[in-house]
Amino acid sequence: MLQILAVILSLALSAPAFAHSDSKWTKGPQGGHIVDAGGGKQHWELVANGNELTLYVLDANEKPLNIDSGSAKGQVLIGGKTINVEFKPAGGNMLKAIGDFSAAKGMKVILTTSKLGGESLQARLAPLN
């Protein structure tokens, strides 16, 4: 009985550590899916609307990270299809991508960055869950 209680207590105390993981959908300040990318180096929030994706890049303290170099690519997984998109800087900490898809609940996006904010990272997001 004590072992069961210890397991339950340890799981309850570790819940905050999963706040930005892929295992739990967390709503970001812009209303999209926010995840921890690169073990806490960056936080990404992805918002989907129509055929457009907007990526907000934040530092480890969730402050906007100005994007002045680097690139990002995405694979949109929706309706059994994979659509490749390229994100372009849109000012400040935002990047935008447009593709041949219509945003829908259940879509997934695999994002890969190259030297974005000085880091090359990858994460999987679900902007409309």
N, C-alpha and C positions, 0 to 999 in steps of 0.2 A: 504494500500500500504506500509506503514511504517513497519507493522508487517512482511510482506513478505520479505522485504529488510533485516530486522533484522534476520530472519531465514536463509536466504541465506548467510549473512555475518557470522553468527555463525557457519554454516556448513563449510564454506571456511576456517575459522580460526582453526577449530578443525581437519582438514585433517591430519596434522602431527602426531596427537595423535594416529591415526590408522595405522601408518607406518608398524608396525609389528603384526597387528591383523589378525585374520583369515578372516576378511571381505575384505582384499585386498591382492592379491598375490604380495609379495615383493621378488625380487631377491637378494640373499646373495652374499658374495664375492667369494664363491666356485661355484656359478651358480645355487644353489638350492633354495628351499622355506625357507625363514627365518620368524620366528614368535617370539613373545614375550611370554615367558612361566612364569607363576606364578606372573602376575601383574608387570613384569619388573625385577624380580629377576634374570632371565636368558633369553638369546636369543638362539634359536635353529635354525640351518640350516640343512635341510635334502636334500641330493643329492641321486638320484636313477639312477642306471646304470645296465642294464641287470637284474640279479636276486640279486643284492646287493644294500643295503642301507647304506649310511654313514651319521652319525649324528655328527655335529660339535656343541660343547657346548661353549657358550660365556657368559661372565658376563653381568651385566646391562650396562656396557660401551662398549660392543662388543669387549672385549679383550678375547683371548682364556682362558678357564677355565680348568686347568689341572684336568683330571679325574683319581683319585687314589683310589676311592671307589664308591660303589653304583652299581646299575644295571638299565637296561632299557628294556622294552618289547614293542612290536608293533603289531598292527593289520593292515595288508595290505588289503585294500578294493579295489578289481579290478575285472572287468568282472563278477560282481554278486557273487564273492567268497570272503571269509575272510580267510587270511593266517596269522597264528601267527608266529612271529619271535622274537628272543632274540638277543639283541645287546651286543657285547663284546668289551672291551677296545681294541683300536688299536693304542695307543700311543698318548701322548699329550692331546688334547681336542677332540679326535675322538673316536667314537664307530662304529662298523660295524655289519650288520646283513645280512645273506644270507637266501633266502627262495625259495619256489616252486612257483615262479611267474616270469613274464617278465615285467619290467617297461614299462609303457605306459601312454600317456597323459590321464588325468582324474582319475588316481589312487589317493587314499587317504590313509593316514597312521595315525592311532591314536597311539600316543606315551605316555607311562606312565613310569616315572622314580621312583626309590626308593633310596633316599639318594644320588642321583647323584650330586656331588658338594655340598653335605650337604642338598639338597632339594629333596622333593618328589613332582613331578609336572606332569601335563598332558596337551597335546595339540594335535590339529589335523592339519596335514600338507598335502599339495598337491605338491609333488616335481617336477612335470613336467608340470604344467599349464602355 
